Amino acid sequence: MDWQQAVSLVIVAGAGMALAFSKFYPRKLRFVQSGHCGCVTATPARAAPQSSIVFHARKGQRPEVRLRMR
């Protein structure tokens, strides 16, 4: 076994150990602080209405930017 095979074996073993560690010790989710996407979910009950921007384009046509005010 040369040094490249040894290094690749160490990398694969490290990755396997990291995956096994994450399977047996999953991290705890705290929905009070953040949601599954990493964004803050603790928002006020009466939040301001949100707007959205939609970019719409088709081949051969002019691109459009649509604003939806809610």
PDB file with SEQRES, HELIX, SHEET and CRYST1 records, atoms N, CA, C and O in Angstrom:
SEQRES   1 A   70  MET ASP TRP GLN GLN ALA VAL SER LEU VAL ILE VAL ALA          
SEQRES   2 A   70  GLY ALA GLY MET ALA LEU ALA PHE SER LYS PHE TYR PRO          
SEQRES   3 A   70  ARG LYS LEU ARG PHE VAL GLN SER GLY HIS CYS GLY CYS          
SEQRES   4 A   70  VAL THR ALA THR PRO ALA ARG ALA ALA PRO GLN SER SER          
SEQRES   5 A   70  ILE VAL PHE HIS ALA ARG LYS GLY GLN ARG PRO GLU VAL          
SEQRES   6 A   70  ARG LEU ARG MET ARG                                          
HELIX    1 AA1 TRP A    3  PHE A   24  1                                  22    
SHEET    1 AA1 2 SER A  52  HIS A  56  0                                        
SHEET    2 AA1 2 GLU A  64  ARG A  68 -1                                        
CRYST1    1.000    1.000    1.000  90.00  90.00  90.00 P 1           1          
ATOM      1  N   MET A   1       0.855  -1.169   0.000  1.00  0.00           N  
ATOM      2  CA  MET A   1       0.000   0.000   0.000  1.00  0.00           C  
ATOM      3  C   MET A   1       0.904   1.236   0.000  1.00  0.00           C  
ATOM      4  O   MET A   1       1.759   1.378   0.874  1.00  0.00           O  
ATOM      5  N   ASP A   2       0.721   2.112  -0.959  1.00  0.00           N  
ATOM      6  CA  ASP A   2       1.524   3.321  -1.003  1.00  0.00           C  
ATOM      7  C   ASP A   2       0.852   4.434  -0.197  1.00  0.00           C  
ATOM      8  O   ASP A   2      -0.226   4.241   0.365  1.00  0.00           O  
ATOM      9  N   TRP A   3       1.493   5.580  -0.148  1.00  0.00           N  
ATOM     10  CA  TRP A   3       1.005   6.647   0.729  1.00  0.00           C  
ATOM     11  C   TRP A   3      -0.322   7.224   0.242  1.00  0.00           C  
ATOM     12  O   TRP A   3      -1.110   7.684   1.068  1.00  0.00           O  
ATOM     13  N   GLN A   4      -0.603   7.220  -1.054  1.00  0.00           N  
ATOM     14  CA  GLN A   4      -1.864   7.763  -1.553  1.00  0.00           C  
ATOM     15  C   GLN A   4      -3.047   6.898  -1.132  1.00  0.00           C  
ATOM     16  O   GLN A   4      -4.109   7.426  -0.801  1.00  0.00           O  
ATOM     17  N   GLN A   5      -2.883   5.608  -1.139  1.00  0.00           N  
ATOM     18  CA  GLN A   5      -3.949   4.724  -0.677  1.00  0.00           C  
ATOM     19  C   GLN A   5      -4.176   4.891   0.817  1.00  0.00           C  
ATOM     20  O   GLN A   5      -5.315   4.853   1.280  1.00  0.00           O  
ATOM     21  N   ALA A   6      -3.103   5.075   1.571  1.00  0.00           N  
ATOM     22  CA  ALA A   6      -3.238   5.266   3.020  1.00  0.00           C  
ATOM     23  C   ALA A   6      -3.975   6.562   3.340  1.00  0.00           C  
ATOM     24  O   ALA A   6      -4.835   6.595   4.220  1.00  0.00           O  
ATOM     25  N   VAL A   7      -3.631   7.634   2.617  1.00  0.00           N  
ATOM     26  CA  VAL A   7      -4.296   8.922   2.847  1.00  0.00           C  
ATOM     27  C   VAL A   7      -5.766   8.831   2.458  1.00  0.00           C  
ATOM     28  O   VAL A   7      -6.622   9.340   3.182  1.00  0.00           O  
ATOM     29  N   SER A   8      -6.076   8.200   1.338  1.00  0.00           N  
ATOM     30  CA  SER A   8      -7.476   8.082   0.934  1.00  0.00           C  
ATOM     31  C   SER A   8      -8.252   7.207   1.916  1.00  0.00           C  
ATOM     32  O   SER A   8      -9.425   7.474   2.176  1.00  0.00           O  
ATOM     33  N   LEU A   9      -7.628   6.181   2.458  1.00  0.00           N  
ATOM     34  CA  LEU A   9      -8.288   5.343   3.457  1.00  0.00           C  
ATOM     35  C   LEU A   9      -8.573   6.122   4.736  1.00  0.00           C  
ATOM     36  O   LEU A   9      -9.625   5.939   5.348  1.00  0.00           O  
ATOM     37  N   VAL A  10      -7.655   6.981   5.141  1.00  0.00           N  
ATOM     38  CA  VAL A  10      -7.873   7.819   6.325  1.00  0.00           C  
ATOM     39  C   VAL A  10      -9.014   8.797   6.081  1.00  0.00           C  
ATOM     40  O   VAL A  10      -9.823   9.031   6.979  1.00  0.00           O  
ATOM     41  N   ILE A  11      -9.093   9.368   4.890  1.00  0.00           N  
ATOM     42  CA  ILE A  11     -10.176  10.307   4.564  1.00  0.00           C  
ATOM     43  C   ILE A  11     -11.523   9.595   4.576  1.00  0.00           C  
ATOM     44  O   ILE A  11     -12.490  10.114   5.133  1.00  0.00           O  
ATOM     45  N   VAL A  12     -11.595   8.424   3.974  1.00  0.00           N  
ATOM     46  CA  VAL A  12     -12.845   7.670   3.944  1.00  0.00           C  
ATOM     47  C   VAL A  12     -13.247   7.229   5.341  1.00  0.00           C  
ATOM     48  O   VAL A  12     -14.428   7.277   5.686  1.00  0.00           O  
ATOM     49  N   ALA A  13     -12.292   6.802   6.145  1.00  0.00           N  
ATOM     50  CA  ALA A  13     -12.596   6.393   7.526  1.00  0.00           C  
ATOM     51  C   ALA A  13     -13.087   7.579   8.344  1.00  0.00           C  
ATOM     52  O   ALA A  13     -14.002   7.432   9.154  1.00  0.00           O  
ATOM     53  N   GLY A  14     -12.494   8.751   8.147  1.00  0.00           N  
ATOM     54  CA  GLY A  14     -12.942   9.952   8.858  1.00  0.00           C  
ATOM     55  C   GLY A  14     -14.355  10.352   8.471  1.00  0.00           C  
ATOM     56  O   GLY A  14     -15.159  10.736   9.321  1.00  0.00           O  
ATOM     57  N   ALA A  15     -14.650  10.258   7.188  1.00  0.00           N  
ATOM     58  CA  ALA A  15     -16.002  10.585   6.730  1.00  0.00           C  
ATOM     59  C   ALA A  15     -17.017   9.588   7.284  1.00  0.00           C  
ATOM     60  O   ALA A  15     -18.118   9.973   7.678  1.00  0.00           O  
ATOM     61  N   GLY A  16     -16.646   8.308   7.314  1.00  0.00           N  
ATOM     62  CA  GLY A  16     -17.545   7.296   7.881  1.00  0.00           C  
ATOM     63  C   GLY A  16     -17.789   7.511   9.360  1.00  0.00           C  
ATOM     64  O   GLY A  16     -18.906   7.333   9.845  1.00  0.00           O  
ATOM     65  N   MET A  17     -16.733   7.898  10.085  1.00  0.00           N  
ATOM     66  CA  MET A  17     -16.898   8.169  11.517  1.00  0.00           C  
ATOM     67  C   MET A  17     -17.777   9.394  11.743  1.00  0.00           C  
ATOM     68  O   MET A  17     -18.583   9.409  12.674  1.00  0.00           O  
ATOM     69  N   ALA A  18     -17.636  10.419  10.909  1.00  0.00           N  
ATOM     70  CA  ALA A  18     -18.472  11.610  11.042  1.00  0.00           C  
ATOM     71  C   ALA A  18     -19.936  11.283  10.760  1.00  0.00           C  
ATOM     72  O   ALA A  18     -20.824  11.765  11.463  1.00  0.00           O  
ATOM     73  N   LEU A  19     -20.196  10.468   9.737  1.00  0.00           N  
ATOM     74  CA  LEU A  19     -21.576  10.073   9.446  1.00  0.00           C  
ATOM     75  C   LEU A  19     -22.165   9.225  10.562  1.00  0.00           C  
ATOM     76  O   LEU A  19     -23.331   9.398  10.916  1.00  0.00           O  
ATOM     77  N   ALA A  20     -21.377   8.308  11.124  1.00  0.00           N  
ATOM     78  CA  ALA A  20     -21.864   7.475  12.218  1.00  0.00           C  
ATOM     79  C   ALA A  20     -22.133   8.322  13.462  1.00  0.00           C  
ATOM     80  O   ALA A  20     -23.108   8.092  14.177  1.00  0.00           O  
ATOM     81  N   PHE A  21     -21.272   9.293  13.713  1.00  0.00           N  
ATOM     82  CA  PHE A  21     -21.471  10.171  14.872  1.00  0.00           C  
ATOM     83  C   PHE A  21     -22.753  10.969  14.719  1.00  0.00           C  
ATOM     84  O   PHE A  21     -23.506  11.123  15.680  1.00  0.00           O  
ATOM     85  N   SER A  22     -23.012  11.481  13.515  1.00  0.00           N  
ATOM     86  CA  SER A  22     -24.223  12.274  13.308  1.00  0.00           C  
ATOM     87  C   SER A  22     -25.478  11.413  13.371  1.00  0.00           C  
ATOM     88  O   SER A  22     -26.551  11.915  13.704  1.00  0.00           O  
ATOM     89  N   LYS A  23     -25.361  10.127  13.057  1.00  0.00           N  
ATOM     90  CA  LYS A  23     -26.531   9.245  13.137  1.00  0.00           C  
ATOM     91  C   LYS A  23     -26.868   8.904  14.576  1.00  0.00           C  
ATOM     92  O   LYS A  23     -28.041   8.885  14.949  1.00  0.00           O  
ATOM     93  N   PHE A  24     -25.855   8.634  15.388  1.00  0.00           N  
ATOM     94  CA  PHE A  24     -26.105   8.234  16.766  1.00  0.00           C  
ATOM     95  C   PHE A  24     -26.300   9.418  17.701  1.00  0.00           C  
ATOM     96  O   PHE A  24     -26.943   9.277  18.741  1.00  0.00           O  
ATOM     97  N   TYR A  25     -25.766  10.568  17.360  1.00  0.00           N  
ATOM     98  CA  TYR A  25     -25.914  11.764  18.184  1.00  0.00           C  
ATOM     99  C   TYR A  25     -26.438  12.908  17.327  1.00  0.00           C  
ATOM    100  O   TYR A  25     -25.686  13.824  16.995  1.00  0.00           O  
ATOM    101  N   PRO A  26     -27.729  12.870  16.961  1.00  0.00           N  
ATOM    102  CA  PRO A  26     -28.264  13.951  16.123  1.00  0.00           C  
ATOM    103  C   PRO A  26     -28.343  15.253  16.922  1.00  0.00           C  
ATOM    104  O   PRO A  26     -28.524  15.235  18.140  1.00  0.00           O  
ATOM    105  N   ARG A  27     -28.208  16.369  16.230  1.00  0.00           N  
ATOM    106  CA  ARG A  27     -28.272  17.645  16.932  1.00  0.00           C  
ATOM    107  C   ARG A  27     -29.718  17.965  17.289  1.00  0.00           C  
ATOM    108  O   ARG A  27     -30.651  17.558  16.597  1.00  0.00           O  
ATOM    109  N   LYS A  28     -29.877  18.680  18.349  1.00  0.00           N  
ATOM    110  CA  LYS A  28     -31.211  19.011  18.826  1.00  0.00           C  
ATOM    111  C   LYS A  28     -31.735  20.235  18.088  1.00  0.00           C  
ATOM    112  O   LYS A  28     -31.026  21.230  17.934  1.00  0.00           O  
ATOM    113  N   LEU A  29     -32.970  20.155  17.637  1.00  0.00           N  
ATOM    114  CA  LEU A  29     -33.594  21.278  16.958  1.00  0.00           C  
ATOM    115  C   LEU A  29     -34.293  22.155  17.977  1.00  0.00           C  
ATOM    116  O   LEU A  29     -35.011  21.666  18.849  1.00  0.00           O  
ATOM    117  N   ARG A  30     -34.079  23.431  17.860  1.00  0.00           N  
ATOM    118  CA  ARG A  30     -34.741  24.386  18.737  1.00  0.00           C  
ATOM    119  C   ARG A  30     -35.591  25.296  17.863  1.00  0.00           C  
ATOM    120  O   ARG A  30     -35.090  26.234  17.243  1.00  0.00           O  
ATOM    121  N   PHE A  31     -36.886  25.001  17.823  1.00  0.00           N  
ATOM    122  CA  PHE A  31     -37.772  25.759  16.956  1.00  0.00           C  
ATOM    123  C   PHE A  31     -38.063  27.147  17.501  1.00  0.00           C  
ATOM    124  O   PHE A  31     -38.581  27.994  16.773  1.00  0.00           O  
ATOM    125  N   VAL A  32     -37.744  27.402  18.764  1.00  0.00           N  
ATOM    126  CA  VAL A  32     -37.950  28.738  19.310  1.00  0.00           C  
ATOM    127  C   VAL A  32     -36.937  29.693  18.708  1.00  0.00           C  
ATOM    128  O   VAL A  32     -37.264  30.843  18.414  1.00  0.00           O  
ATOM    129  N   GLN A  33     -35.706  29.225  18.523  1.00  0.00           N  
ATOM    130  CA  GLN A  33     -34.661  30.095  17.997  1.00  0.00           C  
ATOM    131  C   GLN A  33     -34.662  30.132  16.478  1.00  0.00           C  
ATOM    132  O   GLN A  33     -34.585  31.206  15.882  1.00  0.00           O  
ATOM    133  N   SER A  34     -34.747  28.982  15.856  1.00  0.00           N  
ATOM    134  CA  SER A  34     -34.725  28.964  14.398  1.00  0.00           C  
ATOM    135  C   SER A  34     -35.473  27.743  13.886  1.00  0.00           C  
ATOM    136  O   SER A  34     -35.661  26.767  14.612  1.00  0.00           O  
ATOM    137  N   GLY A  35     -35.891  27.807  12.644  1.00  0.00           N  
ATOM    138  CA  GLY A  35     -36.602  26.708  12.019  1.00  0.00           C  
ATOM    139  C   GLY A  35     -35.656  25.776  11.313  1.00  0.00           C  
ATOM    140  O   GLY A  35     -34.439  25.870  11.471  1.00  0.00           O  
ATOM    141  N   HIS A  36     -36.217  24.872  10.532  1.00  0.00           N  
ATOM    142  CA  HIS A  36     -35.399  23.895   9.830  1.00  0.00           C  
ATOM    143  C   HIS A  36     -34.563  24.521   8.726  1.00  0.00           C  
ATOM    144  O   HIS A  36     -33.574  23.933   8.289  1.00  0.00           O  
ATOM    145  N   CYS A  37     -34.951  25.705   8.271  1.00  0.00           N  
ATOM    146  CA  CYS A  37     -34.206  26.349   7.188  1.00  0.00           C  
ATOM    147  C   CYS A  37     -33.136  27.294   7.713  1.00  0.00           C  
ATOM    148  O   CYS A  37     -32.363  27.841   6.928  1.00  0.00           O  
ATOM    149  N   GLY A  38     -33.076  27.498   9.034  1.00  0.00           N  
ATOM    150  CA  GLY A  38     -32.090  28.395   9.602  1.00  0.00           C  
ATOM    151  C   GLY A  38     -32.611  29.805   9.801  1.00  0.00           C  
ATOM    152  O   GLY A  38     -31.894  30.663  10.317  1.00  0.00           O  
ATOM    153  N   CYS A  39     -33.853  30.059   9.397  1.00  0.00           N  
ATOM    154  CA  CYS A  39     -34.416  31.387   9.569  1.00  0.00           C  
ATOM    155  C   CYS A  39     -35.129  31.469  10.917  1.00  0.00           C  
ATOM    156  O   CYS A  39     -35.492  30.447  11.499  1.00  0.00           O  
ATOM    157  N   VAL A  40     -35.322  32.665  11.394  1.00  0.00           N  
ATOM    158  CA  VAL A  40     -35.966  32.865  12.691  1.00  0.00           C  
ATOM    159  C   VAL A  40     -37.463  32.677  12.524  1.00  0.00           C  
ATOM    160  O   VAL A  40     -38.078  33.298  11.657  1.00  0.00           O  
ATOM    161  N   THR A  41     -38.058  31.811  13.361  1.00  0.00           N  
ATOM    162  CA  THR A  41     -39.488  31.537  13.243  1.00  0.00           C  
ATOM    163  C   THR A  41     -40.302  32.290  14.288  1.00  0.00           C  
ATOM    164  O   THR A  41     -41.529  32.331  14.201  1.00  0.00           O  
ATOM    165  N   ALA A  42     -39.652  32.870  15.250  1.00  0.00           N  
ATOM    166  CA  ALA A  42     -40.371  33.593  16.283  1.00  0.00           C  
ATOM    167  C   ALA A  42     -40.721  34.984  15.757  1.00  0.00           C  
ATOM    168  O   ALA A  42     -39.963  35.931  15.966  1.00  0.00           O  
ATOM    169  N   THR A  43     -41.862  35.116  15.075  1.00  0.00           N  
ATOM    170  CA  THR A  43     -42.301  36.392  14.525  1.00  0.00           C  
ATOM    171  C   THR A  43     -43.517  36.863  15.294  1.00  0.00           C  
ATOM    172  O   THR A  43     -44.226  36.046  15.881  1.00  0.00           O  
ATOM    173  N   PRO A  44     -43.772  38.149  15.306  1.00  0.00           N  
ATOM    174  CA  PRO A  44     -44.971  38.639  15.989  1.00  0.00           C  
ATOM    175  C   PRO A  44     -46.241  38.100  15.340  1.00  0.00           C  
ATOM    176  O   PRO A  44     -46.253  37.766  14.155  1.00  0.00           O  
ATOM    177  N   ALA A  45     -47.294  38.020  16.120  1.00  0.00           N  
ATOM    178  CA  ALA A  45     -48.549  37.462  15.629  1.00  0.00           C  
ATOM    179  C   ALA A  45     -49.146  38.325  14.519  1.00  0.00           C  
ATOM    180  O   ALA A  45     -49.720  37.797  13.567  1.00  0.00           O  
ATOM    181  N   ARG A  46     -49.018  39.627  14.631  1.00  0.00           N  
ATOM    182  CA  ARG A  46     -49.564  40.527  13.626  1.00  0.00           C  
ATOM    183  C   ARG A  46     -48.417  41.133  12.813  1.00  0.00           C  
ATOM    184  O   ARG A  46     -48.055  42.297  12.987  1.00  0.00           O  
ATOM    185  N   ALA A  47     -47.880  40.342  11.957  1.00  0.00           N  
ATOM    186  CA  ALA A  47     -46.789  40.819  11.107  1.00  0.00           C  
ATOM    187  C   ALA A  47     -47.367  41.630   9.952  1.00  0.00           C  
ATOM    188  O   ALA A  47     -48.518  41.442   9.559  1.00  0.00           O  
ATOM    189  N   ALA A  48     -46.561  42.524   9.421  1.00  0.00           N  
ATOM    190  CA  ALA A  48     -46.989  43.339   8.294  1.00  0.00           C  
ATOM    191  C   ALA A  48     -47.164  42.450   7.064  1.00  0.00           C  
ATOM    192  O   ALA A  48     -46.439  41.467   6.913  1.00  0.00           O  
ATOM    193  N   PRO A  49     -48.095  42.769   6.199  1.00  0.00           N  
ATOM    194  CA  PRO A  49     -48.264  41.972   4.991  1.00  0.00           C  
ATOM    195  C   PRO A  49     -47.002  42.033   4.135  1.00  0.00           C  
ATOM    196  O   PRO A  49     -46.345  43.070   4.041  1.00  0.00           O  
ATOM    197  N   GLN A  50     -46.683  40.917   3.524  1.00  0.00           N  
ATOM    198  CA  GLN A  50     -45.454  40.830   2.759  1.00  0.00           C  
ATOM    199  C   GLN A  50     -45.731  40.962   1.270  1.00  0.00           C  
ATOM    200  O   GLN A  50     -46.793  40.576   0.781  1.00  0.00           O  
ATOM    201  N   SER A  51     -44.766  41.507   0.572  1.00  0.00           N  
ATOM    202  CA  SER A  51     -44.836  41.628  -0.873  1.00  0.00           C  
ATOM    203  C   SER A  51     -43.966  40.547  -1.487  1.00  0.00           C  
ATOM    204  O   SER A  51     -43.125  39.958  -0.808  1.00  0.00           O  
ATOM    205  N   SER A  52     -44.166  40.290  -2.753  1.00  0.00           N  
ATOM    206  CA  SER A  52     -43.320  39.329  -3.436  1.00  0.00           C  
ATOM    207  C   SER A  52     -42.949  39.865  -4.802  1.00  0.00           C  
ATOM    208  O   SER A  52     -43.700  40.620  -5.420  1.00  0.00           O  
ATOM    209  N   ILE A  53     -41.784  39.464  -5.258  1.00  0.00           N  
ATOM    210  CA  ILE A  53     -41.284  39.849  -6.567  1.00  0.00           C  
ATOM    211  C   ILE A  53     -41.159  38.581  -7.397  1.00  0.00           C  
ATOM    212  O   ILE A  53     -40.538  37.612  -6.960  1.00  0.00           O  
ATOM    213  N   VAL A  54     -41.744  38.579  -8.591  1.00  0.00           N  
ATOM    214  CA  VAL A  54     -41.699  37.422  -9.475  1.00  0.00           C  
ATOM    215  C   VAL A  54     -41.014  37.848 -10.766  1.00  0.00           C  
ATOM    216  O   VAL A  54     -41.433  38.809 -11.411  1.00  0.00           O  
ATOM    217  N   PHE A  55     -39.962  37.133 -11.138  1.00  0.00           N  
ATOM    218  CA  PHE A  55     -39.276  37.366 -12.404  1.00  0.00           C  
ATOM    219  C   PHE A  55     -39.823  36.361 -13.414  1.00  0.00           C  
ATOM    220  O   PHE A  55     -39.781  35.154 -13.175  1.00  0.00           O  
ATOM    221  N   HIS A  56     -40.326  36.844 -14.520  1.00  0.00           N  
ATOM    222  CA  HIS A  56     -40.972  35.991 -15.513  1.00  0.00           C  
ATOM    223  C   HIS A  56     -40.344  36.261 -16.874  1.00  0.00           C  
ATOM    224  O   HIS A  56     -40.310  37.404 -17.331  1.00  0.00           O  
ATOM    225  N   ALA A  57     -39.851  35.217 -17.516  1.00  0.00           N  
ATOM    226  CA  ALA A  57     -39.256  35.380 -18.839  1.00  0.00           C  
ATOM    227  C   ALA A  57     -39.530  34.136 -19.665  1.00  0.00           C  
ATOM    228  O   ALA A  57     -39.494  33.013 -19.160  1.00  0.00           O  
ATOM    229  N   ARG A  58     -39.805  34.355 -20.941  1.00  0.00           N  
ATOM    230  CA  ARG A  58     -39.970  33.266 -21.893  1.00  0.00           C  
ATOM    231  C   ARG A  58     -39.105  33.538 -23.097  1.00  0.00           C  
ATOM    232  O   ARG A  58     -38.768  34.681 -23.404  1.00  0.00           O  
ATOM    233  N   LYS A  59     -38.758  32.481 -23.762  1.00  0.00           N  
ATOM    234  CA  LYS A  59     -37.887  32.593 -24.923  1.00  0.00           C  
ATOM    235  C   LYS A  59     -38.592  33.382 -26.026  1.00  0.00           C  
ATOM    236  O   LYS A  59     -39.720  33.065 -26.403  1.00  0.00           O  
ATOM    237  N   GLY A  60     -37.929  34.392 -26.528  1.00  0.00           N  
ATOM    238  CA  GLY A  60     -38.497  35.202 -27.599  1.00  0.00           C  
ATOM    239  C   GLY A  60     -39.386  36.324 -27.117  1.00  0.00           C  
ATOM    240  O   GLY A  60     -39.845  37.127 -27.929  1.00  0.00           O  
ATOM    241  N   GLN A  61     -39.648  36.409 -25.813  1.00  0.00           N  
ATOM    242  CA  GLN A  61     -40.487  37.472 -25.280  1.00  0.00           C  
ATOM    243  C   GLN A  61     -39.666  38.355 -24.352  1.00  0.00           C  
ATOM    244  O   GLN A  61     -38.545  38.025 -23.962  1.00  0.00           O  
ATOM    245  N   ARG A  62     -40.251  39.456 -24.024  1.00  0.00           N  
ATOM    246  CA  ARG A  62     -39.596  40.405 -23.141  1.00  0.00           C  
ATOM    247  C   ARG A  62     -39.718  39.948 -21.685  1.00  0.00           C  
ATOM    248  O   ARG A  62     -40.806  39.558 -21.259  1.00  0.00           O  
ATOM    249  N   PRO A  63     -38.631  39.987 -20.916  1.00  0.00           N  
ATOM    250  CA  PRO A  63     -38.727  39.587 -19.504  1.00  0.00           C  
ATOM    251  C   PRO A  63     -39.573  40.582 -18.699  1.00  0.00           C  
ATOM    252  O   PRO A  63     -39.587  41.778 -18.987  1.00  0.00           O  
ATOM    253  N   GLU A  64     -40.266  40.070 -17.701  1.00  0.00           N  
ATOM    254  CA  GLU A  64     -41.126  40.894 -16.861  1.00  0.00           C  
ATOM    255  C   GLU A  64     -40.728  40.742 -15.406  1.00  0.00           C  
ATOM    256  O   GLU A  64     -40.256  39.688 -14.979  1.00  0.00           O  
ATOM    257  N   VAL A  65     -40.925  41.801 -14.663  1.00  0.00           N  
ATOM    258  CA  VAL A  65     -40.760  41.760 -13.211  1.00  0.00           C  
ATOM    259  C   VAL A  65     -42.112  42.157 -12.627  1.00  0.00           C  
ATOM    260  O   VAL A  65     -42.583  43.277 -12.828  1.00  0.00           O  
ATOM    261  N   ARG A  66     -42.722  41.238 -11.911  1.00  0.00           N  
ATOM    262  CA  ARG A  66     -44.050  41.479 -11.351  1.00  0.00           C  
ATOM    263  C   ARG A  66     -43.933  41.659  -9.839  1.00  0.00           C  
ATOM    264  O   ARG A  66     -43.288  40.865  -9.155  1.00  0.00           O  
ATOM    265  N   LEU A  67     -44.565  42.709  -9.331  1.00  0.00           N  
ATOM    266  CA  LEU A  67     -44.609  42.971  -7.907  1.00  0.00           C  
ATOM    267  C   LEU A  67     -45.993  42.682  -7.387  1.00  0.00           C  
ATOM    268  O   LEU A  67     -46.978  43.191  -7.922  1.00  0.00           O  
ATOM    269  N   ARG A  68     -46.082  41.876  -6.360  1.00  0.00           N  
ATOM    270  CA  ARG A  68     -47.378  41.574  -5.742  1.00  0.00           C  
ATOM    271  C   ARG A  68     -47.391  42.215  -4.363  1.00  0.00           C  
ATOM    272  O   ARG A  68     -46.677  41.785  -3.458  1.00  0.00           O  
ATOM    273  N   MET A  69     -48.202  43.235  -4.217  1.00  0.00           N  
ATOM    274  CA  MET A  69     -48.333  43.923  -2.934  1.00  0.00           C  
ATOM    275  C   MET A  69     -49.513  43.320  -2.187  1.00  0.00           C  
ATOM    276  O   MET A  69     -50.638  43.295  -2.687  1.00  0.00           O  
ATOM    277  N   ARG A  70     -49.244  42.849  -1.013  1.00  0.00           N  
ATOM    278  CA  ARG A  70     -50.313  42.243  -0.226  1.00  0.00           C  
ATOM    279  C   ARG A  70     -50.607  43.071   0.982  1.00  0.00           C  
ATOM    280  O   ARG A  70     -51.484  42.720   1.772  1.00  0.00           O  
TER     281      ARG A  70                                                      
END                                                                             
